[in-house]
Amino acid sequence: MGRTHNFCAGPAALPEPVLARARDELLEWQGQGASVMEVSHRSKAFESVAREAEAALRRLLNISNDYAVLFQQGGASQQFAAVPLNLAEEGAAADYLVTGQWSKKALAEGARFVEAHVVADGSADNFMSIPDSDVWSEQGGCYFHYCPNETIGGLEFPNVPETLAPLVADMSSTLLSRPIDVSKFGVIYAGAQKNIGPAGLALVIVRRDLLGKARASCPAVLNWDNAENNGSMYNTPPTFAIYLTGLVFAWLEELGGLAAMSAINERKASRLYGLIDESSFYHNPVDRSARSWMNVPFTLADSALDATFLEEAESRGLMNLKGHRSVGGMRASIYNAVSEASVEALCDFMHQFEQRYG
């Protein structure tokens, strides 16, 4: 069948040059006589992989030494618990801004460990817009948690909130899609399986003055101090995921860094939203000021055509366009590794489908 156009929300497409290099090195890596998956994480060869991956990420995001960079297992959902366990004492309070399913899940998990205060909740309009900051009821707890890009609903913050408490951001579906000012955040965490690498790995970027606050009951493997003091190797790390992530970082640098990636992503999103907005057949429900570059949900004028749309799309090699079960409709996730050619192929198909059925 060959490679298809993969619009999966996660695990998502990986850059083909990265996959090709991993394929070529799979059996015998860097003269080790073994795969990178088979060498010790304590070996000098693998330690250099981990060091270079961190160095490349620091270059891409311009991360200063004021921040620790951690490679963690378990994905972003594990960090829903790690955040309060590392930043808040027993009985302390924290602020949560709820703008979609992922920030809602972070709130539910966080509430098990802190007095979780809801600053604002966008569920009144089904998370199609960001609650106006004028109505936020921030209390200034140990931290302020939000999700800059909601993967399921396709809602994205156009700017970084100004908060009383250290800002904690779940950037799973937006990190590395464009430049950001890391200095505005206390903690950034992200599951890898969108723009970073394979599933099973999470990145945590934490301001060093926030380390050393973990409560005594925090499990050792969730304690960011342990991770930092052991070079992200308190326990055996996900070595293959770190290796692939390093290759993705190198690919981004070869491309021209995040400024170049940002320009590509903006063009992709503009092309797809432009087609939707010019049509009476397709509709995107998200407020235009908060549309995601990464996840583009849309509905058809006649939902009875949904199955036909998906069947015909797959016959064209346009895969994983079905919307999340909680939202319905369609969703195209157009992460970094989804090429402009893939977005153009989707737009061509959507135009032709509308001509036939609209």
N, C-alpha and C positions, 0 to 999 in steps of 0.2 A: 504493500500500500504506500509506503514511503511516509515522509513527514507530513503532518497535517497542520492546519491553522488552529492552534490550541488556545482557546479563550477561557480555560478553566480558572476558577477563582483561587484554587490552591488544593493540593500541590499544583504549581503553575509551570508554565513553559520556562525552560532554561536556555541560555544562549547556545546555539549550535556549535560555535567554536569551542566552548567549554566542554560540551558533551563529547565532541570529537577528540579533544586532547585527553579527557578522562578515559575514553575508549582505548586510545593508543597506549596509555600508561597503565592500563588496568592490571595486566599480568606482571609487568616488570617496571618498577617505578624508580627512577633516578639511580640506577645501578645497584639497587638494594637486593636484586634477585627475588623480589616479592612484590605483591601489591601494596599500595599505601595502606590498605585496610589490614594488612598482616604485620606491619612493623609496630614496634613498641611506641607508645606515645611519649615515652621517656628517652627515646633515641634522639641523637643530635639531628638526624635527618628530619624527623617529624617536628621536633621543637623549632626548627627553622621555618617549617611551613606555618606553624601557629604564630610565630613572631612576625612573619611577613604578612600574613592575613591581617593581623592587628595593625601593622604599620600602614598597609594599603587603605584600610578603613579610615584610619586617622587622617591620611592624606585626602581621601575623597570627601570627608565631612569636615576637614579642618578642625579636628578634635584636639584640644590643648591637653597638656599634662594635668590640668585641674580635674580631668575626668579619667576614670578607670573604664576599660573596655573588657567585657566579660563574654565568653562563649559558654552558654548554658544549655543543658539538655531540657527536654520536656515541652518546648514550644512556649508561645506567649501565654497560653491559658495557665501554665504553671506559675508564671509571673504574677497572675492575678492575686495569688496568695503570697508570693515572695515580696511584693511591694509593701503591704502592711506589716509583714513580719520583720522586714528590714528597716522600716522607716518610722514605725509607731510603737509606743509602749502599750502594755495592756490597758484597756479602757480609754485610750486616746481617740480623738476624732479626726476624720479626714473628709475632704470635699470630693464629690463625684458629679461630673456633668454627664448626663445620659442623653445620647443622641442617636442610638441605634442598638442593634442586638449585641454587639461586642462590648460596648461600654455598659450595657445592661448586665451582661454576664460578669464583667469585672466588678460592678457594684455588688452583685449577689455574693460573689466569693469574698470580696473585701469586707462585707458586713459581718462575716464570721469572725473577723479578727479586730475590727475597729468599730467605733461609732460612726457609721457611714452616713454622711449628710448629703442629700441630693440638692445640688446647687440649682439645677433646672432639669426638666424632663421633656423631651421633644415628642413624646408618644401621642400627644393630642392630635397632631396632624400626621400620625404614622411615620414619624421621623423623616419627613420630607423637607424640613428646614431646620436651621440652628436657632434655638431660642435666643432672643435678643439679650445681649449682655446687661441691658438696663434692668432686666427682671431677675437676674441671677441673685441668689441668696447665699453668697460665699461667706463662710464662717472663719476661714483662715486656720484650718486644722494643721495636722502634720504634713499634709501634702494635698495637692489638687490633681485629680486624675481625669483624663479625657482621652478620647480616641480621635485623632485628627482625620482619619479616613475610615468610614464605616463600609466594610467590604460588601455586606449583604444589601444594604439600602442604597449604596452609591452616593453617600453624602460626605462632603469633605469641607473642612474649615479653610477659608481663604486666607486666614492669618493666624498668628499664635496668640492665644489669650494672655492677657496680663492678669496675674493672680497674686493673692496675698501670700499663699503658701508655695513651697517648691512645686514646680509643674512636673507632673509625671505623665508621659504620653505613650500609649500603645500605638506604635507606628508600623504594625505588622504589614499593612498593605500599601504603605506609601514611602517608607524609608528607602533612600537611594534613588527615588524617582526624580529628584531635583535637589539643588543645594538647600540647606537649612542652616540656621544659626543655632548651633548646639548650645551656646552659652545662655540661651533663654530657658533652658530646661534643667531641672534637677535630675531627672531620670528619663531616658528613652529606652524602651524595650520593643523587640520585634521578633515574631516568628519568622523563620528563614524562608518559608515556602512560597513567597510571593516574588520578591525582587532580589533575594539574597542567595538562596541555595536550596537544598533539599529539606524536606520536613524532618523534624526531630531536633532541630537546633534553634536556639533563641539568642539574640544579641541583647546585651544590657550595657548601656552607656550611663554611668552614674557619677555624679559630681562627688569628688573625694570627701568633701566636708560632710556628706550624707552617709558615708560609711562609718562603721563603728557604733551604729544605733540599733543593731538587730537585738530583738528581745531574747531572753534566755531560752525560751521555748522554741525558737526558730530551728527547724531541722538543719543539720550541718550542711546537707547538700543544697539547701536553699539560701544559705547564708552568703551574702555577697562578699563579706570580709574573707571568708574561707576561699572563695573563688579568686579574689584578687591576690591574696597572699600566696596562692599556689599556682598562679599563672593560668587560671581556668582549668587546672588539672588536679583539683582536690580528689576527684575520682576519675576513672577512665573517661575521657571526653569522647564525643562522637567524631572520631578521627576522619572518616571519609567525608562527613558533612563539612568539617572545617577545611579540608583539602579542596572540596568543590567550591566552597564559599570563597576561598582565596583565589581560585581561578576566575570566579565571577568578578571579584574586585579588580583583578588584572585586566579582564575584558573591558570593564568600565573605564579604566585608566587609558587603555589603548584607544578607546572610542573618543576620548577627549574629556573624560571626567563628567561630573554631574551637570555642569552647564550644558554640555553637548547632549546628554541624556534628557535633560529638561526640555530642550528645544524639540527633540524628537517626540517626546511624550505629549507636549502641547499640540503639536501638529496632528498626532493620532487622535487625540480627544476632540479637537476642533473639527476634524473631518467627519467623525462619527456623529457628534452632536449636531453638526450642520445638516447632515442628511436627515436626522430625526426631526429637527425643527422645521425644515422646509417641507415636511411631509404631513399630510392629514391622516396617514395610515399608521404611522408610528408615533409613540408618545413617551417622553421621559418625565416622570412625575416629580422629580427633585427640583426645589427652588434653584433658579439659574445661578444665584450667587453662591451656591453651595454644592455644585456638581463636582463629582469626583473625576479626576483624570484617569484613575486606575480601574474603576468599576462602573460600567455604564449600563444601568437597567433600562429596559424599555418594554412597552406593551404594544400589541397589535390592536387595530381598531375592532377586530372581531376575534375574540379569544378562541373561538371554535377552530381557527386556523393555526393555533399554536403547534399542535402535533405535526401538521403538514409542514410548517416553517422549519421545525427542528429536523424532520426527516429529510427534507430537501437540502437543508444546510449541511447535514452530515454527508449527504451524497456528493457535495462539493468539497468535502474535506474541511468544513467549518465546524469544529467540534466544541462541545461543552458550553452551549449557549443557553441552556435551560436555566431560568431564574431560580433563586433559592426557594425552597418549599414554603417559607414563611411570607414570601412576597409574590411569587408567581411570575408570569411573563417570561421575559428573556433577560439575560445579563451577559455582557461581553466584558471580560476582564482583560485589560490591555496593558499588562505590566511591561517592564523594560524589555524582556526577551521576545515580546510579541512585536513583530516587525511592522513597519509602515505598509509593506506589501500585503501582510495578512489583514490589516485594517481595511486596506483598499479592496481586497477580495471580498470581505464581509459587506462593505458598502455597495459594491457592484451587485452582489447577490440580493441584498435588501431592496435595492432599486428595481431589479428585475422581478422580484417576488411581488412587490407592490403593483407593478404594471400588470402582472397576471391576475392578481386577486383583489386589487384595490378598487 
